[in-house]
Amino acid sequence: MTIYKVVTAGAWQDARQKGVYEGSADDKRDGFIHFSTAEQLAETLRKHYAGARDLLLLYVNARSIEPAEALRWEPSRGGALFPHLYGSLPLAAVERVEALAVDDQGLHLLPEHA
């Protein structure tokens, strides 16, 4: 199962240097790393990243996160269950990284396979 994380290019570069992604400022404030499912991704981008440039989309294999109980599905926006990681994201769980393009209205264009 693939879950998705939106990060800045700079945050991803830092994670690659450290060998682990520890989360954004919002993630650290909330005590877990926020992820989205494919169905939740467009709304997450609209609500939290509108107009932001220099963003990357991480494709994360949820089944490769250890320990498995660190990834919890919890209600959030409208009661939908969102994946939350209580811990750091090992880079080995990231299967793909793609740049997110922005159209003329500032909306992010999702890659075909997201």
DSSP file (Angstrom, degrees, kcal/mol; ACC not computed):
  #  RESIDUE AA STRUCTURE BP1 BP2  ACC     N-H-->O    O-->H-N    N-H-->O    O-->H-N    TCO  KAPPA ALPHA  PHI   PSI    X-CA   Y-CA   Z-CA
    1    1 A M              0   0    0      0, 0.0    61,-2.6     0, 0.0    62,-0.5   0.000 360.0 360.0 360.0 132.0    0.0    0.0    0.0
    2    2 A T  E     -A   61   0A   0     59,-0.2    36,-0.4    60,-0.1     2,-0.3  -0.831 360.0-178.8-100.4 132.7    1.3    3.4   -1.0
    3    3 A I  E     -A   60   0A   0     57,-2.5    57,-3.1    -2,-0.5     2,-0.4  -0.831  19.8-130.0-120.1 165.0    0.8    6.5    1.2
    4    4 A Y  E     -AB  59  36A   0     32,-3.0    32,-2.1    -2,-0.3     2,-0.4  -0.912  17.0-171.3-127.8 143.8    2.0   10.0    0.3
    5    5 A K  E     -A   58   0A   0     53,-1.7    53,-3.2    -2,-0.4     2,-0.5  -1.000  15.2-146.8-130.8 131.1    4.0   12.8    1.9
    6    6 A V  E     +A   57   0A   0     -2,-0.4     2,-0.3    51,-0.2    51,-0.2  -0.855  29.6 166.2 -95.8 128.0    4.5   16.3    0.5
    7    7 A V  E     -A   56   0A   0     49,-2.3    49,-3.5    -2,-0.5     2,-0.2  -0.933  37.5-106.5-136.7 159.3    7.8   17.8    1.4
    8    8 A T  E  >  -A   55   0A   0     -2,-0.3     4,-2.1    47,-0.2    47,-0.2  -0.520  33.7-116.1 -78.7 156.8    9.9   20.7    0.3
    9    9 A A  H  > S+     0   0    0     45,-2.2     4,-2.2     1,-0.2     5,-0.1   0.886 117.3  52.9 -60.3 -38.1   12.9   20.0   -1.8
   10   10 A G  H  > S+     0   0    0     44,-0.3     4,-2.3     2,-0.2    -1,-0.2   0.895 107.3  50.4 -65.1 -40.5   15.1   21.4    1.0
   11   11 A A  H  > S+     0   0    0      2,-0.2     4,-2.2     1,-0.2    -1,-0.2   0.884 111.2  49.4 -65.2 -37.7   13.6   19.1    3.6
   12   12 A W  H  X S+     0   0    0     -4,-2.1     4,-2.5     2,-0.2    -2,-0.2   0.895 109.0  51.8 -68.9 -39.1   14.1   16.1    1.3
   13   13 A Q  H  X S+     0   0    0     -4,-2.2     4,-1.8     2,-0.2    -2,-0.2   0.925 110.7  48.7 -61.7 -43.5   17.7   17.1    0.8
   14   14 A D  H  X S+     0   0    0     -4,-2.3     4,-2.2     1,-0.2    -2,-0.2   0.911 110.5  51.5 -61.0 -42.6   18.2   17.3    4.6
   15   15 A A  H  X>S+     0   0    0     -4,-2.2     4,-2.5     1,-0.2     5,-1.0   0.904 107.8  51.8 -62.5 -41.9   16.6   13.9    5.0
   16   16 A R  H  <5S+     0   0    0     -4,-2.5    -1,-0.2     1,-0.2    -2,-0.2   0.873 110.4  48.7 -64.0 -35.9   18.9   12.4    2.5
   17   17 A Q  H  <5S+     0   0    0     -4,-1.8    -1,-0.2     1,-0.2    -2,-0.2   0.887 117.7  40.5 -69.7 -37.9   21.9   13.8    4.3
   18   18 A K  H  <5S-     0   0    0     -4,-2.2    -2,-0.2     2,-0.2    -1,-0.2   0.727 105.7-127.1 -81.0 -23.5   20.6   12.5    7.7
   19   19 A G  T  <5S+     0   0    0     -4,-2.5    72,-0.8    -5,-0.2     2,-0.3   0.532  82.9  63.0  86.5   6.9   19.4    9.2    6.3
   20   20 A V  E   <S-D   90   0B   0     -5,-1.0     2,-0.6    -6,-0.2    -2,-0.2  -0.976  76.2-127.2-159.4 147.2   15.9    9.7    7.8
   21   21 A Y  E     -D   89   0B   0     68,-2.6    68,-3.1    -2,-0.3     3,-0.1  -0.902  20.7-176.7-101.3 123.6   13.0   12.1    7.4
   22   22 A E        -     0   0    0     -2,-0.6    -1,-0.1     1,-0.3    65,-0.1   0.425  45.2-102.1-101.7  -1.1   12.0   13.5   10.8
   23   23 A G        -     0   0    0     66,-0.1    -1,-0.3   -12,-0.1    10,-0.1  -0.152  34.5 -72.8 105.0 162.3    9.0   15.5    9.7
   24   24 A S     >  -     0   0    0     -3,-0.1     4,-2.6    10,-0.1     5,-0.2  -0.219  54.2 -93.3 -81.3 177.2    8.0   19.1    9.0
   25   25 A A  H  > S+     0   0    0      1,-0.2     4,-2.3     2,-0.2     5,-0.1   0.902 130.1  50.3 -59.6 -40.7    7.5   21.8   11.6
   26   26 A D  H  > S+     0   0    0      2,-0.2     4,-2.2     1,-0.2    -1,-0.2   0.905 109.7  50.4 -64.4 -41.4    3.8   20.9   11.6
   27   27 A D  H  >>S+     0   0    0      1,-0.2     4,-1.5     2,-0.2     5,-1.5   0.936 111.3  47.8 -60.7 -46.6    4.6   17.2   12.0
   28   28 A K  H  <5S+     0   0    0     -4,-2.6    -1,-0.2     1,-0.2    -2,-0.2   0.888 110.8  51.6 -63.8 -39.2    6.9   17.9   15.0
   29   29 A R  H  <5S+     0   0    0     -4,-2.3    -1,-0.2     1,-0.2    -2,-0.2   0.904 114.1  43.5 -61.6 -41.5    4.2   20.2   16.6
   30   30 A D  H  <5S-     0   0    0     -4,-2.2    -1,-0.2     2,-0.2    -2,-0.2   0.625 110.4-120.8 -83.4 -13.9    1.6   17.4   16.2
   31   31 A G  T  <5S+     0   0    0     -4,-1.5     2,-0.3     1,-0.2    -3,-0.2   0.585  82.9  60.8  87.2  10.4    3.9   14.6   17.4
   32   32 A F  S   <S-     0   0    0     -5,-1.5     2,-0.5    -6,-0.2    -2,-0.2  -0.980  86.0-100.5-159.0 161.0    3.6   12.5   14.2
   33   33 A I  E     -E   85   0C   0     52,-2.8    52,-2.3    -2,-0.3     2,-0.3  -0.791  38.8-134.0 -89.9 125.4    4.3   12.7   10.5
   34   34 A H  E     +E   84   0C   0     -2,-0.5     2,-0.3    50,-0.2   -28,-0.2  -0.606  28.7 175.0 -80.0 133.8    1.2   13.4    8.4
   35   35 A F        -     0   0    0     48,-1.8     2,-0.3    -2,-0.3   -30,-0.2  -0.838  15.1-147.2-127.1 169.4    0.6   11.3    5.3
   36   36 A S  B     -B    4   0A   0    -32,-2.1   -32,-3.0    -2,-0.3     2,-0.1  -0.953  12.9-127.1-133.0 154.7   -2.3   11.1    2.8
   37   37 A T     >  -     0   0    0     -2,-0.3     4,-1.3   -34,-0.2     3,-0.5  -0.434  41.7 -97.1 -85.8 173.1   -3.8    8.4    0.8
   38   38 A A  H  > S+     0   0    0    -36,-0.4     4,-0.5     1,-0.2     3,-0.3   0.892 127.2  51.4 -58.4 -39.8   -4.2    8.8   -3.0
   39   39 A E  H  4 S+     0   0    0      1,-0.2     4,-0.3     2,-0.1    -1,-0.2   0.765 114.1  43.1 -69.7 -25.5   -7.8    9.8   -2.4
   40   40 A Q  H  > S+     0   0    0     -3,-0.5     4,-2.2     1,-0.1    -1,-0.2   0.607  91.4  87.1 -93.4 -14.9   -6.9   12.5    0.2
   41   41 A L  H  X S+     0   0    0     -4,-1.3     4,-2.5    -3,-0.3     5,-0.2   0.876  83.8  50.9 -61.9 -46.7   -3.9   13.9   -1.6
   42   42 A A  H  X S+     0   0    0     -4,-0.5     4,-2.4     1,-0.2    -1,-0.2   0.915 113.8  45.8 -60.6 -43.1   -5.5   16.6   -3.8
   43   43 A E  H  > S+     0   0    0     -4,-0.3     4,-2.9     2,-0.2     5,-0.3   0.883 110.5  53.9 -68.0 -37.9   -7.4   18.1   -0.8
   44   44 A T  H  X S+     0   0    0     -4,-2.2     4,-2.6     2,-0.2     5,-0.5   0.932 111.3  46.0 -59.7 -45.8   -4.3   18.0    1.3
   45   45 A L  H  X S+     0   0    0     -4,-2.5     4,-2.0     1,-0.2    -2,-0.2   0.925 114.8  47.0 -63.2 -44.6   -2.4   19.9   -1.3
   46   46 A R  H  X S+     0   0    0     -4,-2.4     4,-0.5    -5,-0.2    -2,-0.2   0.918 118.8  40.0 -62.8 -44.6   -5.3   22.4   -1.8
   47   47 A K  H  < S+     0   0    0     -4,-2.9    -2,-0.2    -5,-0.2    -1,-0.2   0.881 131.2  20.2 -76.0 -39.5   -5.7   23.0    2.0
   48   48 A H  H  < S+     0   0    0     -4,-2.6    -3,-0.2    -5,-0.3    -2,-0.2   0.618 131.1  31.9-110.1 -15.5   -2.1   23.0    3.2
   49   49 A Y  H ><  +     0   0    0     -4,-2.0     3,-2.4    -5,-0.5    -3,-0.2   0.202  68.8 159.6-132.3  17.6    0.1   23.8    0.2
   50   50 A A  T 3< S-     0   0    0     -4,-0.5    57,-0.2     1,-0.3     3,-0.1  -0.179  79.4  -3.1 -51.3 124.9   -1.9   26.1   -2.2
   51   51 A G  T 3  S+     0   0    0     55,-2.0    -1,-0.3     1,-0.2     2,-0.1   0.317  95.2 142.0  77.8  -8.9    0.5   28.0   -4.5
   52   52 A A    <   -     0   0    0     -3,-2.4    -1,-0.2    54,-0.2     2,-0.2  -0.411  32.4-162.3 -68.9 139.1    3.6   26.5   -2.8
   53   53 A R        +     0   0    0      1,-0.2    48,-0.1    -2,-0.1    -1,-0.0  -0.649  62.1  48.4-113.3 172.6    6.4   25.7   -5.2
   54   54 A D  S    S+     0   0    0     46,-0.2   -45,-2.2    -2,-0.2     2,-0.3   0.864  78.2 148.8  65.2  37.1    9.5   23.6   -4.9
   55   55 A L  E     -A    8   0A   0     45,-0.5    45,-2.5    -3,-0.2     2,-0.3  -0.778  31.8-158.4-104.8 149.1    7.5   20.6   -3.5
   56   56 A L  E     -AC   7  99A   0    -49,-3.5   -49,-2.3    -2,-0.3     2,-0.6  -0.909  11.4-137.8-120.5 151.3    8.1   17.0   -3.9
   57   57 A L  E     -AC   6  98A   0     41,-3.3    41,-2.0    -2,-0.3     2,-0.5  -0.950  15.6-154.4-111.0 120.4    5.8   14.0   -3.5
   58   58 A L  E     -AC   5  97A   0    -53,-3.2   -53,-1.7    -2,-0.6     2,-0.7  -0.817   3.8-151.4 -94.1 129.9    7.1   11.0   -1.6
   59   59 A Y  E     -AC   4  96A   0     37,-2.8    36,-2.7    -2,-0.5    37,-1.1  -0.908  22.0-167.3 -98.0 115.8    5.6    7.6   -2.5
   60   60 A V  E     -AC   3  94A   0    -57,-3.1   -57,-2.5    -2,-0.7     2,-1.0  -0.905  23.2-135.3-115.3 129.9    6.0    5.6    0.7
   61   61 A N  E >   -A    2   0A   0     32,-2.9     3,-1.6    -2,-0.5     4,-0.3  -0.725  17.7-162.9 -80.3 104.2    5.4    1.8    1.0
   62   62 A A  G >  S+     0   0    0    -61,-2.6     3,-1.2    -2,-1.0    -1,-0.2   0.815  85.0  60.2 -60.9 -31.5    3.4    1.7    4.2
   63   63 A R  G 3  S+     0   0    0    -62,-0.5    -1,-0.3     1,-0.2     5,-0.1   0.669  98.3  58.3 -73.0 -15.1    4.1   -2.0    4.7
   64   64 A S  G <  S+     0   0    0     -3,-1.6     2,-0.4    29,-0.2    -1,-0.2   0.473  78.5 109.2 -93.9  -0.5    7.8   -1.4    4.9
   65   65 A I    <   -     0   0    0     -3,-1.2     6,-0.2    -4,-0.3     5,-0.1  -0.633  68.1-123.4 -78.7 127.1    7.6    1.0    7.9
   66   66 A E  S    S+     0   0    0     -2,-0.4     2,-0.1     1,-0.2    -2,-0.0  -0.959  91.1  32.0-123.3 140.4    9.0   -0.6   11.0
   67   67 A P  S >  S-     0   0    0      0, 0.0     3,-2.2     0, 0.0     4,-0.3   0.614  81.4-150.0 -72.3 149.0    7.8   -1.1   13.6
   68   68 A A  G >  S+     0   0    0      1,-0.3     3,-1.5     2,-0.2    -2,-0.1   0.809  92.8  62.7 -57.6 -33.5    4.4   -1.5   11.9
   69   69 A E  G 3  S+     0   0    0      1,-0.3    -1,-0.3    16,-0.0    -3,-0.1   0.593  85.7  75.3 -72.3  -8.3    2.5   -0.2   14.9
   70   70 A A  G <  S+     0   0    0     -3,-2.2    16,-3.2    -5,-0.1     2,-0.7   0.736  85.4  72.5 -72.1 -21.5    4.3    3.2   14.5
   71   71 A L  E <  S-F   85   0C   0     -3,-1.5     2,-0.4    -4,-0.3    14,-0.2  -0.857  70.4-179.8 -97.2 116.5    1.9    3.8   11.6
   72   72 A R  E     -F   84   0C   0     12,-3.0    12,-2.9    -2,-0.7     2,-0.7  -0.922  27.0-137.9-120.8 142.5   -1.6    4.5   12.8
   73   73 A W  E     +F   83   0C   0     -2,-0.4     8,-0.1    10,-0.2    -2,-0.0  -0.882  36.3 172.7 -99.0 113.7   -4.8    5.3   10.9
   74   74 A E  E     -F   82   0C   0      8,-2.7     8,-3.2    -2,-0.7     2,-0.1  -0.921  35.4-100.7-128.9 147.7   -6.6    8.1   12.8
   75   75 A P  E     +F   81   0C   0      0, 0.0     6,-0.2     0, 0.0     2,-0.1  -0.379  54.5 140.1 -67.1 141.0   -9.6   10.2   12.0
   76   76 A S    >   +     0   0    0      4,-2.2     3,-3.1     1,-0.3     4,-0.2  -0.327  49.8  31.1-144.2-130.6   -8.9   13.7   10.8
   77   77 A R  G >  S-     0   0    0      1,-0.3     3,-1.7     2,-0.2    -1,-0.3  -0.099 136.4 -14.2 -43.7 112.7  -10.6   15.9    8.2
   78   78 A G  G 3  S-     0   0    0      1,-0.3    -1,-0.3    -3,-0.1     3,-0.1   0.672 122.6 -65.6  65.9  17.8  -14.3   15.0    8.1
   79   79 A G  G <  S+     0   0    0     -3,-3.1    -1,-0.3     1,-0.3    -2,-0.2   0.414  94.0 146.3  85.1  -2.9  -13.7   11.8   10.0
   80   80 A A    <   -     0   0    0     -3,-1.7    -4,-2.2    -4,-0.2     2,-0.5  -0.375  54.6-112.0 -66.2 146.5  -11.6   10.3    7.3
   81   81 A L  E     - F   0  75C   0     -6,-0.2    -1,-0.1    -3,-0.1    -8,-0.1  -0.708  36.4-170.7 -84.3 124.5   -8.8    8.0    8.4
   82   82 A F  E     - F   0  74C   0     -8,-3.2    -8,-2.7    -2,-0.5     2,-0.4  -0.891  26.2-113.0-113.3 144.1   -5.4    9.4    7.7
   83   83 A P  E     - F   0  73C   0      0, 0.0   -48,-1.8     0, 0.0     2,-0.4  -0.644  35.1-175.8 -77.4 128.5   -2.0    7.6    8.1
   84   84 A H  E     -EF  34  72C   0    -12,-2.9   -12,-3.0    -2,-0.4     2,-0.6  -0.993  14.3-148.6-125.9 129.9    0.1    9.1   10.9
   85   85 A L  E     -EF  33  71C   0    -52,-2.3   -52,-2.8    -2,-0.4     2,-1.3  -0.884   0.1-157.8-103.7 118.5    3.7    7.9   11.6
   86   86 A Y  S    S+     0   0    0    -16,-3.2     2,-0.3    -2,-0.6   -54,-0.1  -0.708  73.6  21.4 -93.4  83.7    4.8    8.1   15.2
   87   87 A G  S    S-     0   0    0     -2,-1.3   -54,-0.3   -65,-0.1     2,-0.2  -0.906 104.8 -44.1 148.0-173.4    8.5    8.2   14.6
   88   88 A S        -     0   0    0     -2,-0.3   -66,-0.2   -56,-0.1    -2,-0.1  -0.523  51.5-117.8 -86.0 153.8   10.9    9.0   11.8
   89   89 A L  E     -D   21   0B   0    -68,-3.1   -68,-2.6    -2,-0.2     2,-0.2  -0.828  24.4-137.0 -92.9 115.9   10.5    7.9    8.2
   90   90 A P  E >   -D   20   0B   0      0, 0.0     3,-1.9     0, 0.0     4,-0.3  -0.540  12.3-133.1 -70.5 136.0   13.2    5.6    7.1
   91   91 A L  G >  S+     0   0    0    -72,-0.8     3,-1.5     1,-0.3   -71,-0.1   0.770 102.1  70.9 -63.0 -24.7   14.3    6.5    3.6
   92   92 A A  G 3  S+     0   0    0      1,-0.3    -1,-0.3   -73,-0.2   -31,-0.1   0.743  91.0  60.4 -63.2 -22.3   14.2    2.9    2.5
   93   93 A A  G <  S+     0   0    0     -3,-1.9   -32,-2.9   -33,-0.1     2,-0.7   0.632  83.7  92.7 -79.4 -13.8   10.4    3.1    2.8
   94   94 A V  E <   +C   60   0A   0     -3,-1.5   -34,-0.2    -4,-0.3     3,-0.1  -0.731  49.8 176.4 -86.0 113.9   10.3    5.8    0.1
   95   95 A E  E     +     0   0A   0    -36,-2.7     2,-0.3    -2,-0.7    -1,-0.2   0.704  63.6   7.9 -91.5 -22.2    9.9    4.1   -3.3
   96   96 A R  E     -C   59   0A   0    -37,-1.1   -37,-2.8     2,-0.0     2,-0.4  -0.989  54.8-158.7-158.6 149.6    9.6    7.1   -5.5
   97   97 A V  E     +C   58   0A   0     -2,-0.3     2,-0.4   -39,-0.2   -39,-0.2  -0.996  17.6 176.9-134.0 128.1   10.1   10.9   -5.4
   98   98 A E  E     -C   57   0A   0    -41,-2.0   -41,-3.3    -2,-0.4     2,-0.2  -0.984  30.2-116.9-133.3 144.1    8.5   13.3   -7.9
   99   99 A A  E     -C   56   0A   0     -2,-0.4     2,-0.6   -43,-0.2   -43,-0.2  -0.524  28.8-130.7 -72.7 143.9    8.4   17.0   -8.3
  100  100 A L        -     0   0    0    -45,-2.5   -45,-0.5    -2,-0.2   -46,-0.2  -0.882  19.1-148.1 -99.9 118.4    4.9   18.6   -8.0
  101  101 A A  E     -G  109   0D   0      8,-0.7     8,-2.7    -2,-0.6     2,-0.4  -0.479   6.2-144.2 -80.9 156.1    4.1   21.0  -10.8
  102  102 A V  E     -G  108   0D   0      6,-0.2     6,-0.2    -2,-0.1   -49,-0.0  -0.979  10.0-141.0-123.7 133.8    1.9   24.0  -10.3
  103  103 A D    >   -     0   0    0      4,-3.1     3,-1.9    -2,-0.4   -52,-0.0  -0.175  39.6 -85.2 -83.9-176.1   -0.6   25.4  -12.9
  104  104 A D  T 3  S+     0   0    0      1,-0.3    -1,-0.1     2,-0.1    -2,-0.0   0.725 128.6  53.5 -64.0 -23.2   -1.3   29.1  -13.6
  105  105 A Q  T 3  S-     0   0    0      2,-0.1    -1,-0.3     0, 0.0     3,-0.1   0.379 121.3-105.4 -91.3   3.4   -4.0   29.2  -10.8
  106  106 A G  S <  S+     0   0    0     -3,-1.9   -55,-2.0     1,-0.3     2,-0.3   0.609  75.3 139.7  83.6  12.1   -1.5   27.9   -8.2
  107  107 A L        -     0   0    0    -57,-0.2    -4,-3.1   -56,-0.1    -1,-0.3  -0.714  53.8-118.5 -91.4 140.7   -3.0   24.4   -8.1
  108  108 A H  E     -G  102   0D   0     -2,-0.3     2,-0.6    -6,-0.2    -6,-0.2  -0.542  18.0-137.1 -78.9 140.5   -0.7   21.4   -7.9
  109  109 A L  E     -G  101   0D   0     -8,-2.7    -8,-0.7    -2,-0.2    -1,-0.0  -0.872  19.6-138.5 -98.0 117.8   -0.8   18.9  -10.8
  110  110 A L        -     0   0    0     -2,-0.6   -10,-0.1   -10,-0.1   -68,-0.0  -0.538  21.9-109.8 -77.5 139.1   -0.8   15.3   -9.5
  111  111 A P    >   -     0   0    0      0, 0.0     3,-1.7     0, 0.0    -1,-0.1  -0.316  32.2-110.5 -61.1 153.4    1.4   12.8  -11.3
  112  112 A E  T 3  S+     0   0    0      1,-0.3    -2,-0.1     2,-0.1     0, 0.0   0.841 115.1  47.6 -55.7 -39.0   -0.6   10.2  -13.2
  113  113 A H  T 3         0   0    0      1,-0.2    -1,-0.3     0, 0.0    -3,-0.0   0.302 360.0 360.0 -92.3  10.6    0.3    7.3  -10.9
  114  114 A A    <         0   0    0     -3,-1.7    -1,-0.2   -76,-0.0   -73,-0.2   0.450 360.0 360.0 -90.2 360.0   -0.4    9.1   -7.6
